[in-house]
Amino acid sequence: MNILVLCTGNSARSILLESILNRFGEGRVTAWSAGSKPAGQVHPQSLRLLQAKGFDTSAARSKSWDEFEGPQAPVMDAVITVCGSAASEPCPIWPGAPVRAHWGVEDPAAADEADWDVAFETAYAQLKRRADAFLALDFETLDADKLRDRMNLIGQD
């Protein structure tokens, strides 16, 4: 299953979930992340957290969702948005994917630098729980409507 994880800046939450899905998906999932207004670099605390947890971050980069349009782009089976609700944060909409789900997480990058450790660990833990719940599904056999419903329920934890 090809999954695109979207948020606005593609520097923290979407990078975290992309990494989690690729590592723990064990070949069942290939995830990418992108932003509608990419920050241009991965947040340094995202990289520190992932590295501390044993993730390879050498390919992590903040990128535009434009990279996932056109005939050369991989076909997405699902799109997950991870924007939170603080400060009326805009959440990008991706047309065309058969399954769309929202797993909102508050932006840890918006926290004061003194609070980054806690904010990023909290976001990681929430995304990891949701990824684990998703990966526990027999998603290969679910039709698009049932998969969307289950994925949206996961996002409400």
Buried (B, 14 or more C-beta within 10 A) or exposed (E): BBBBBBBBBBBBBBBBBBBBBBBBBEEEBBBBBBBBEBBEBBBEBBBBBBEEBEBEBEEBBBBBBEEBEEEEBEEBBBBBBBBBEEEEBEBBEBEEBBBBBBBBBBBBBEBEEEEBBEBBBBBBEBBBEBBEBBBEBEBEEBEEEEBBEBBBEBBEE
